[in-house]
Amino acid sequence: MNYLFTTTFACVFCILTTNYASAQYLPAITSVYGDSWVANNPDAVTALEDCFVNRMKYLVEPLTPNDKYPLLSSFPLMNRYNPTIVAINYSQFNPATFIPITYNLPFFSDQKQVIRVDGTNYIIVIDPVTLR
């Protein structure tokens, strides 16, 4: 009986978490690519959401004079379909409000990507895509 309850709870939690992730990032993906692209590319939307939830993290690492990471500002904005997308104020970077899809970041690389948020102690780490 306890096993059944635990398993059921775990399944419901996973479903709710997945729906929350989808609800959290779908508006941002839609604002960058448009409704038509989102409707025609459900697998890509799922892959992006998986990246944002499971493979991307924000860490604090002190900025050093010999910092080797590429700067967030060196990545182009994804504003082809939505010209209202503008670069963030890097000095006010907040991981809780940052929308990564607005930058053309290497979300699907087979190598770990580390990107420095300009002039801050924040780095964005994107773990590599793994084959399942």
N, C-alpha and C positions, 0 to 999 in steps of 0.2 A: 504494500500500500504506500509506504513512504517513497519507494523507488518511483512508483507511478506519479506521485505528486511532484517529485523533484524533476522528473523528465518532462512532465507537462509544463511546469513552471519555466524550465529552461527553454522549451520550444516557444512559449508565449513571449518570453523575454526577447528571444532572437527575432521573432516576427516584429515586435514593437520597436526594437532597436533598428532593424532594417527599414521599417516604414518611417521612423524618425529621421534616419540618415537621408532617405529619399526626399522627405518633405523639406529637410534642411537645405539640400544642395540643388534640387530640381529647379527652383526659381532662378538661381544663379546661372545654371547651365542654360536654361531657356533664355535668359536675358542676353547671354553671349552668343548663342547659336540660333535662337529663334524656335518657335513652336514646331515648324515643319521639320527641322533637323532632328529635334528631340523625338518627335513622333515617328520618324523614319529610321532612327538609330537607337532602339532601346538597349541593345547590347553595349553600345558605346557609353550610353548614359549610366548603365549599371557599372561598367568598368571604371568610369570616372568617380562615381560615388564610392566604389570600393577603395579606390586610391585615396580619396580624401579621408575616409573613415579608418582604413586599416594600414595604409602604407605611408601616410604623410604625418609628420610630427614637427612641432616647433620646439626648439631647444634654446637655452641661453648659453652662449659660449662667448667669453670676452673677446672683443675686437683687438687684434694685435697689429703692429705695424707691418708685419709680413703676411697678413691674411691672404690665403690662397683661394678662397671661395669666390665664384662669380657673384656679382651683385644682382639683386632682384631687378634693379633698373636696367640691366643689360638684356633682359628678356622683353620681347615685344608685347604690347598690349593686344588683347584679342578684341579689337573694336571694329573689325571689318563690317559686321552686321549691325552693330550698335555703337555709333560714334559717340555716345554719351559716356562710354567707359573711359575713365581717366586713371592715371597712376595714383597710387595712394600717397599720403604724406608719410614718408618712411620714418621720420622721427617720432611719429605718433602710432607706430605699428602696434597692433593688438591682435594676437592670434585668434581671439574669440570672435572678432569681426572681420578678419581678413578673408577675402573670397579668392582662392587660388586660381580659379578658372579664368579670371580676368587677365592672367598672364599666360603666355605661351611657354609653360614650363615643361620639362621632360618627364611627364607623368608616366610614360610607358617604357622607360629605359630598362635594359637588363643589368644596369649597374646602379649602385647607390648614388643619388644626386644630393649634393649639399650646396645650398644657396644662401648667401649672406644678405640680410635685409640691410640696405645701405645705411651706414653710420650708426648701427645699433649692435647690441649684443645678441640679437636674435639670428638663428639660422633655421632654415627650412630643410628638413631631411625627407627625401622621398626614397623609400626602400625600393629595390628593384622588383620588377614583375617576375613572378615565379610560375613555372609551369605546374599545373595541377593534374 
